[in-house]
Structure formats: C-alpha cells, structure tokens
Amino acid sequence: MDHGGPQHQQQHPMEQQQQSYHQQHPAMMRLYEVQKEVQCLGPQVCTFSGLQNDRDYKRLERELTRLLLDVDQVDTEGKPELQGARKRAAQEVEGLLRYLEENGTHPSRVAIEDLSNEARQLVDDRVVAPQRSGGVAEINDELVDALQEIILRLTQVKTEGRVPLRKARYRALTRLCAVQDVVEGRTQQQTLSLPLSGETHEAVNRINLVMVKVSVARSQLVALLMGLSGRDSCAHLSRILTEMQVDLDALDVSGNAAIRNYRKQVVEEINGLLKHLDLEGEGDETRRYDLGQNNSIREIEAVRAHISHLREGVLRHCVMGDVSFRPKAELQSLLTHLDQVDTAKNPCIREARRRAVVEVQAIITFLDLREALSRRQPGPSEHPAHRSVWLVLGSLSDLQAQALGFDGKRVDKSYILLEELLTKQLLALDAVDPQGDETTKMARKQAVKFAQNILNYLDMKTDEWEY
C-alpha cells in the first residue's frame, strides 16, 4: 500500500505536464476561442423564435457555419486528445445549427406564422387599408369575434415545451390580444355620446381635435402591432400620444364638470393606447412566456390536482355501487375558485381555466345522472320511446365513467372503442321515435347533448394541449 502511494505521486506530475502541454497547444487555444464564441451564441440560438428567412436567423446560421469551418481547419497533428477536443467542439456547433433549423422550420412555428398572417390580413382589410385610403375602418363586433377565433386557434398550437416555440406563440398572442383590446375599446367608444359642441366652451374645440388625432393614432397602433406599418415606430407614436396628453393637461376647464369629464374620457382613451406601446421587448423574459412558472397556472394546477383526487374517489365508489359519495359542494367550491383565478387577459391561462372548469362539470353531470338513474321509478304508463331514451342514458352513464377514468391517447384501442360505443349511443338516440310525445322529445334532446359532451370531454383529454 505504502509502495503504491509514491508510484502514483511520481506519475501525477507527468500527467499534469502532458495535460498542461495540450491546453497550451495552439490547436487547443483556438478551440477554446471557438468555445467562447459558442457560449455567446448558444443563448441567442436557444431563445430565437423567428423563421428561416428572418435576418437574425441568417446571422446566427452564418456565424455558426463560420465556427464549424474554423473547427474543421484546426490542425490536431494526429494527437488523439486534440482530435477528441475538436470533435466535441464540432458536435456542439452542429447541435446549435440543428436546433436553430428545427425551430425555424418546425410545423408549429409555421402554424404560428400562418395564423399571424391571417390576423394581419384581416386587420389590414378591415382597419388599416380603409383608414389609409381616407375611408372608414370596419371596427365592429364581427371583427372582434374573428380576432377571438384566431386567438383561440393560436392557443391550440403545440410547442412541445420548446422555448423558441413558446416565445413565438406568446409574442403572437400578446400582439393579437392587444389589437383585440384596442378594437374592443373602439366598439365601446362608438356607443358613447358624441363630443360636446364647440359652442359650449372654447376648450371643447381643442379636445375635439385631439379626439380626431386619437382616432388616427388608434389605427396607427393597430398597424404597428400587426407589423403593417413600415415607417412608424412604437417610440414615435408614444411621443405623439404623450404630447396630446400635455396639450389636454394645459387646457383650462375649471368650473365646467361636463368638459372636465369629456377631457378625462379622452385622456383615458390615450392611456389605453399607451399601455400597448411597450411590446417591443415583450416576451424576452422567460417568465412571461413560460407559463409553467405563472402563479395563475400554478393555482389552476393545484385545483386540477384536487379535481383528480375527487374524480378517483367518485369512480372508486361507483365501482363498489356506492352512490352516497357525492362531493358536489366541494366541486362547486372548486368552480368558484377557478372563477376567481386572475387570467390577466392571457388566452392561454383562460384556456387552462376553461379546461379545468370542464373537468369539474364532467364529474358533476356524471353524479347528477347517476343519482337520477338510481331514483328513477318508471310507471306503467311511461311512453316506450321515453323508456328507450332512459336505457341509452344508463349506457351513457357507464361510458362516461370510462371517459372520466381514461388516461391514454387517441391511438389507443380503448379510446377508439370508447368513441365507437358513444357514437352508437348517438345513433340509438337518433332512432328513437318520440311519436309526438313532448317529454320524450325533450329527454332525447338532453341525452344527445349529454353524449356529445362526453365525446367533447374525451377529445379534450387527449388533444395533448399545453400552456
């Protein structure tokens, strides 16, 4: 043992000397320089959220390709240690290039861009182009609904947890929600009373002029948010709106409450536009688009864990034939809790809350039907068609229990079978002839809705939606 110790001590300095030699070798020094540049470019690549034709994409691709060529030109003199170091450096650069390309061409990234272009075209046709040509923008509830539909589709785009895709989706949603907010503000403003007459007070004419400028600024803001304004910038528009505020503050409206309220209304309009002008760097901070760290999402997830616990309890008692376990009060309190979650107008958080609400409602409707089936006492005069509907409801109750407990994917055989069985029940309901009986008509209609809700719930459980 003692003899082995000194031997080891004698070899160690030689290893250190050899290692030191390789570290100081010109080839290794060049690889260290490449590594420093890779460390600088790595975070930029990992958070780049654009497309292949973007300027930043081409810059990153160009710089990484240059580094790869630099690594390839390093002369290792056939030394295994240097060859290994060069290989590792090349693999690191190649990995970044691959990650950049995968995200820039990812189907989800393309889907985000397609939806953004669809929204851009809609806003250009209805708001920007008409105003630019001296016409009137078509700002109405129909436009608001169309924007909402695109926002909903954006929330459904899967990001696979990739930071660049999350960031791209967040940026698109943020701008689109801002446009929706501006447009909704305009539709509400159209219902307000007309500006005061200039004869009332000399300040009114000046406020009216500012109001006209605000209307123009609103369209400019929408164009900016949707990338439809080549010349203007957020900073420039912010200065214009701030100058309007200064002009309004300088007006003497003392002693006239109506004019003061009018000025206040216009100031609020300006503030409403200004709050959307800080979107230049929106989404650069991870906490903004990584909703896994969002407090509201954490709150929703905590509620969902409680829902899961109650669902398991309900299904367990159901298997035992025990219908006494009915935590409806607890489920209702969870609905109240979800209603109070702050979504901050974030469509992804809104969707997460909606889905949690659907989970609670599915359990409540399951319990309600179970109770109705257990209490049902059909009389001898019951219409045969009505009895047929109740038979289907009994089958639907069993199928809903399977849907509540399902924890697989759409490709699973159990999913396909469950979907087929639910479809058969819908066909069975379609075959029921009420023969003019109003009670049967109503019961059949409710049963069809119930079956469709189970199918929708099953679809929601398996659509692999993410924040």
C-alpha positions in Angstrom: 0.0 0.0 0.0 2.8 2.4 1.0 4.8 1.4 -2.0 1.8 2.1 -4.4 1.4 5.7 -3.0 4.7 7.1 -4.1 4.4 5.5 -7.5 1.1 7.3 -8.0 2.7 10.6 -6.8 5.6 10.1 -9.4 3.1 9.7 -12.3 0.8 12.5 -11.5 3.1 15.4 -12.3 3.8 13.8 -15.7 0.1 13.7 -16.4 -0.3 17.3 -15.3 2.6 18.3 -17.5 1.1 16.5 -20.5 -2.4 18.0 -19.8 -0.8 21.4 -19.5 1.0 20.9 -22.8 -2.2 20.1 -24.6 -4.0 23.0 -23.0 -1.3 25.4 -24.3 -1.2 23.8 -27.7 -2.1 26.3 -30.5 -4.9 23.9 -31.7 -6.4 23.8 -28.2 -6.1 27.5 -27.7 -8.1 28.0 -31.0 -10.7 25.5 -29.8 -11.0 27.5 -26.6 -11.7 30.6 -28.6 -14.4 28.8 -30.6 -15.9 27.6 -27.4 -16.2 31.1 -26.0 -18.0 32.2 -29.2 -20.3 29.2 -28.9 -21.1 30.1 -25.3 -22.1 33.6 -26.5 -24.2 32.4 -29.4 -25.8 29.5 -27.5 -28.4 31.5 -25.6 -29.3 33.5 -28.7 -30.0 30.3 -30.6 -31.9 28.7 -27.8 -34.3 31.7 -27.5 -34.5 32.7 -31.2 -38.2 32.5 -32.1 -38.2 33.6 -35.7 -38.3 31.8 -39.1 -35.6 30.7 -41.6 -36.0 33.8 -43.7 -35.5 36.2 -40.7 -32.4 38.4 -40.6 -31.4 37.1 -37.1 -31.7 33.5 -38.3 -29.4 34.1 -41.2 -26.9 35.9 -39.0 -26.8 33.1 -36.4 -26.6 30.5 -39.2 -23.7 32.4 -40.8 -21.8 32.7 -37.6 -22.3 29.1 -36.6 -21.2 27.9 -40.0 -18.1 30.0 -39.8 -17.3 28.5 -36.4 -17.8 25.0 -37.8 -15.3 25.8 -40.6 -12.9 27.2 -38.1 -13.1 24.0 -36.0 -12.6 21.9 -39.2 -9.4 23.8 -40.0 -7.8 23.2 -36.6 -4.6 21.1 -37.1 -4.6 18.3 -34.4 -1.3 16.8 -35.6 -2.9 13.4 -35.3 -2.9 13.7 -31.4 -5.9 11.8 -30.0 -6.5 14.3 -27.2 -6.7 17.2 -29.7 -8.8 15.2 -32.1 -11.3 14.4 -29.3 -11.5 18.1 -28.3 -12.0 19.1 -32.0 -14.8 16.5 -32.4 -16.6 17.7 -29.2 -16.4 21.3 -30.4 -17.8 20.4 -33.8 -20.6 18.4 -32.3 -21.6 21.4 -30.1 -21.7 23.8 -33.0 -23.6 21.2 -35.2 -26.1 20.8 -32.3 -26.8 24.5 -32.2 -27.2 24.6 -36.0 -29.6 21.7 -35.9 -31.6 23.3 -33.0 -31.8 26.6 -34.9 -33.0 24.9 -38.1 -35.5 22.6 -36.3 -37.2 25.6 -34.6 -37.1 27.9 -37.6 -38.8 25.3 -39.8 -40.9 23.5 -37.1 -44.5 22.9 -38.2 -45.8 24.6 -35.1 -43.7 27.7 -35.9 -45.1 27.7 -39.4 -48.6 27.4 -38.0 -48.0 30.4 -35.7 -46.8 32.4 -38.6 -49.8 31.3 -40.8 -52.2 32.4 -38.1 -50.4 35.7 -37.6 -50.6 36.3 -41.3 -54.3 35.5 -41.3 -54.9 38.0 -38.5 -52.7 40.6 -40.3 -54.7 40.3 -43.4 -58.0 40.6 -41.5 -56.8 43.7 -39.7 -55.3 45.2 -42.9 -58.6 44.7 -44.8 -60.9 45.9 -42.1 -58.9 48.6 -40.3 -55.6 49.8 -41.7 -56.3 49.9 -45.5 -59.6 51.7 -45.3 -58.1 54.4 -43.0 -55.0 54.7 -45.1 -57.2 55.4 -48.2 -59.3 58.0 -46.4 -62.2 55.7 -45.7 -63.8 54.4 -42.5 -62.4 51.4 -40.6 -64.8 48.5 -40.2 -64.5 48.1 -36.4 -67.4 46.1 -35.1 -68.3 43.0 -33.1 -67.8 40.8 -36.1 -64.2 41.8 -36.3 -63.7 41.3 -32.5 -65.2 37.7 -32.9 -63.0 36.9 -35.9 -59.9 38.0 -33.9 -61.0 35.9 -30.9 -61.4 32.9 -33.1 -57.7 33.3 -34.4 -56.5 33.8 -30.8 -58.2 30.6 -29.7 -56.5 28.7 -32.6 -53.2 30.2 -31.6 -53.6 28.8 -28.0 -54.0 25.4 -29.5 -50.7 25.4 -31.3 -48.4 22.8 -29.6 -44.9 23.9 -28.6 -43.5 20.6 -27.3 -42.0 22.6 -24.4 -39.5 24.3 -26.8 -38.6 27.8 -25.6 -38.4 29.3 -29.1 -41.9 28.0 -30.0 -43.3 29.1 -26.7 -41.8 32.5 -27.2 -43.1 32.8 -30.8 -46.6 31.8 -29.7 -46.5 34.2 -26.7 -45.4 37.1 -28.9 -48.1 36.4 -31.5 -50.8 36.1 -28.8 -49.6 39.2 -27.0 -49.9 41.4 -30.0 -53.1 39.9 -31.2 -54.7 40.3 -27.8 -53.5 44.0 -27.7 -55.2 44.6 -31.1 -58.3 42.9 -29.8 -58.3 45.2 -26.8 -57.8 48.3 -28.9 -60.6 47.2 -31.3 -63.0 46.4 -28.4 -62.2 49.8 -26.9 -63.2 51.4 -30.2 -66.5 49.4 -30.4 -67.4 50.5 -26.9 -66.4 54.1 -27.6 -68.8 54.2 -30.6 -71.7 53.7 -28.2 -70.7 56.8 -26.1 -72.3 60.2 -26.6 -70.9 62.4 -29.4 -68.2 65.0 -28.5 -69.5 68.2 -27.0 -70.3 71.2 -29.2 -67.5 73.8 -29.7 -70.0 76.5 -28.8 -70.2 75.2 -25.2 -66.6 76.2 -24.3 -63.5 77.3 -26.3 -61.6 74.2 -24.8 -64.1 71.8 -26.4 -62.8 72.6 -29.9 -59.3 71.7 -28.9 -60.4 68.5 -27.2 -62.4 67.5 -30.3 -59.2 68.0 -32.4 -57.3 65.7 -30.0 -60.1 63.2 -30.2 -59.7 63.1 -34.0 -55.9 62.6 -33.6 -56.6 59.8 -31.1 -58.7 58.0 -33.7 -55.9 58.2 -36.2 -53.4 57.0 -33.6 -55.6 54.0 -32.8 -55.3 52.8 -36.4 -51.6 53.5 -36.4 -51.2 51.4 -33.2 -53.1 48.5 -34.7 -50.9 48.7 -37.8 -47.8 48.7 -35.6 -48.9 45.8 -33.5 -49.7 43.7 -36.6 -46.5 44.7 -38.4 -48.3 46.7 -41.1 -46.5 50.0 -40.5 -43.2 50.3 -42.3 -42.3 53.9 -41.3 -43.7 54.4 -37.8 -42.3 53.0 -34.5 -43.8 52.5 -31.1 -41.5 55.2 -29.7 -42.6 57.7 -32.2 -46.3 57.0 -31.6 -45.7 57.1 -27.9 -44.3 60.6 -28.2 -47.3 61.8 -30.2 -49.8 60.4 -27.7 -47.8 61.9 -24.8 -47.8 65.3 -26.5 -51.6 65.0 -26.8 -51.8 64.4 -23.0 -49.7 67.5 -22.4 -52.0 69.6 -24.6 -55.0 68.3 -22.7 -53.5 69.0 -19.3 -52.8 72.6 -20.3 -56.4 73.3 -21.0 -58.4 75.4 -18.6 -61.6 73.6 -18.0 -62.2 74.8 -14.4 -65.8 75.3 -13.4 -67.3 73.1 -16.1 -67.9 69.5 -14.9 -69.1 68.3 -18.4 -66.0 69.4 -20.1 -63.8 68.0 -17.4 -65.4 64.7 -17.8 -65.0 64.9 -21.6 -61.3 65.7 -21.2 -60.9 62.8 -18.7 -62.6 60.4 -21.2 -60.1 61.4 -23.9 -57.1 61.1 -21.5 -58.3 57.6 -20.6 -58.5 56.8 -24.4 -54.9 57.9 -24.8 -53.7 55.9 -21.7 -55.5 52.9 -23.1 -53.4 53.1 -26.3 -50.1 53.9 -24.5 -50.2 50.8 -22.4 -49.9 48.7 -25.6 -46.8 50.5 -26.8 -44.3 48.7 -24.5 -44.4 45.5 -26.6 -41.0 45.9 -28.3 -39.3 43.7 -25.8 -42.3 41.7 -24.8 -41.6 38.0 -24.5 -37.8 38.4 -24.0 -38.1 37.4 -20.3 -38.7 33.7 -19.9 -41.1 34.2 -17.0 -43.6 35.9 -19.4 -44.0 33.0 -21.9 -43.0 30.0 -19.7 -46.4 29.7 -18.1 -45.3 26.7 -16.0 -43.9 29.4 -13.7 -47.0 31.6 -13.8 -48.8 31.9 -10.4 -52.3 31.6 -12.0 -51.3 28.4 -13.8 -49.9 27.0 -10.6 -53.2 27.9 -8.9 -55.1 26.1 -11.7 -52.9 23.1 -11.5 -53.4 22.9 -7.7 -57.2 22.9 -8.4 -56.8 20.2 -11.1 -54.9 18.0 -8.6 -57.9 18.3 -6.2 -60.3 17.6 -9.1 -58.2 14.4 -9.9 -58.4 13.3 -6.3 -62.2 13.8 -6.2 -62.7 12.1 -9.6 -60.8 9.0 -8.4 -62.9 8.9 -5.3 -66.2 9.1 -7.3 -65.1 6.4 -9.7 -63.9 4.1 -6.9 -67.3 4.4 -5.1 -69.1 3.9 -8.4 -67.3 0.6 -9.0 -68.5 -0.5 -5.5 -72.1 0.5 -6.3 -72.0 3.2 -3.7 -73.9 6.4 -4.8 -73.7 8.1 -1.4 -70.3 9.7 -2.2 -71.4 13.0 -3.8 -68.8 15.7 -3.2 -70.9 18.3 -5.2 -70.4 21.1 -2.6 -66.7 20.6 -2.9 -66.8 20.6 -6.7 -68.9 23.7 -6.7 -66.4 25.4 -4.5 -63.7 24.5 -7.0 -65.7 26.2 -9.7 -65.9 29.3 -7.6 -62.2 29.1 -7.0 -61.5 28.8 -10.7 -63.8 31.7 -11.5 -61.6 33.9 -9.2 -58.3 33.0 -10.9 -56.7 36.0 -12.4 -56.0 35.3 -16.1 -54.5 38.7 -16.8 -56.3 38.6 -20.2 -53.8 35.8 -21.2 -55.7 33.5 -23.6 -53.5 30.5 -22.6 -54.4 31.0 -19.0 -58.0 31.5 -19.9 -58.0 28.2 -21.9 -56.3 26.4 -19.0 -59.0 27.6 -16.6 -61.8 26.7 -19.1 -60.4 23.2 -19.4 -60.3 22.8 -15.6 -63.9 24.0 -15.4 -64.9 21.4 -18.0 -63.2 18.7 -15.8 -65.3 19.7 -12.8 -68.5 20.0 -14.8 -68.0 16.5 -16.2 -67.9 15.0 -12.7 -71.0 17.0 -11.6 -73.0 15.8 -14.6 -71.9 12.2 -14.0 -73.0 12.4 -10.4 -76.4 14.0 -11.4 -77.1 11.3 -13.9 -76.2 8.5 -11.6 -78.5 9.9 -8.9 -81.3 10.3 -11.5 -80.9 6.7 -12.6 -80.9 5.4 -9.0 -84.1 7.3 -8.2 -85.9 6.6 -11.4 -89.2 4.7 -10.9 -91.0 4.4 -14.3 -94.7 3.9 -14.2 -96.8 1.5 -16.3 -98.0 4.4 -18.4 -94.5 5.5 -19.4 -94.1 6.1 -23.2 -92.0 3.3 -24.8 -89.8 5.8 -26.6 -89.2 7.6 -23.3 -88.1 4.3 -21.7 -85.7 3.8 -24.7 -84.1 7.2 -24.0 -83.5 6.2 -20.4 -82.0 2.9 -21.4 -79.5 4.9 -23.6 -78.8 7.2 -20.6 -78.0 4.2 -18.5 -75.4 3.1 -21.1 -74.1 6.7 -21.4 -73.5 6.8 -17.6 -71.3 3.7 -17.8 -69.4 5.1 -20.8 -68.9 8.4 -19.0 -67.3 6.6 -16.1 -64.9 5.1 -18.6 -64.2 8.5 -20.2 -63.6 10.0 -16.7 -61.1 7.3 -16.0 -59.4 7.3 -19.4 -55.7 8.2 -19.3 -54.4 7.3 -22.7 -54.0 8.6 -26.3 -56.3 8.7 -29.3 -54.3 5.9 -31.0 -55.1 3.5 -28.1 -57.6 0.7 -28.8 -59.5 1.6 -25.7 -60.0 5.2 -26.9 -61.2 4.0 -30.4 -63.6 1.5 -28.8 -65.0 4.1 -26.4 -65.5 6.6 -29.2 -67.3 3.9 -31.2 -69.6 3.0 -28.3 -70.5 6.6 -27.7 -71.3 7.1 -31.4 -73.5 4.0 -31.3 -75.5 5.6 -28.5 -76.0 8.7 -30.5 -77.3 6.6 -33.4 -79.6 4.7 -30.9 -81.0 8.1 -29.8 -81.4 9.2 -33.4 -83.5 6.0 -34.0 -85.9 6.8 -31.1 -89.3 8.0 -32.5 -91.0 10.3 -29.9 -94.3 9.8 -31.7 -95.3 13.4 -30.8 -94.6 12.9 -27.1 -93.1 16.2 -25.9 -91.5 14.7 -22.8 -89.6 12.2 -24.9 -88.5 14.9 -27.4 -87.0 16.9 -24.5 -85.4 13.8 -22.9 -83.9 12.7 -26.2 -82.5 16.2 -26.9 -80.8 16.3 -23.5 -79.4 12.8 -24.0 -77.9 13.7 -27.3 -76.3 16.8 -25.7 -75.0 14.6 -22.9 -73.4 12.1 -25.3 -71.8 14.9 -27.3 -70.4 16.4 -24.1 -68.8 13.1 -23.2 -67.2 12.9 -26.7 -66.0 16.5 -26.4 -64.6 15.8 -22.9 -62.8 12.7 -24.2 -61.5 14.8 -27.1 -60.2 17.5 -24.7 -58.4 14.9 -22.5 -56.5 13.5 -25.5 -55.7 16.6 -27.5 -52.3 17.0 -25.8 -52.9 20.7 -25.2 -50.1 22.6 -23.4 -49.7 26.1 -21.9 
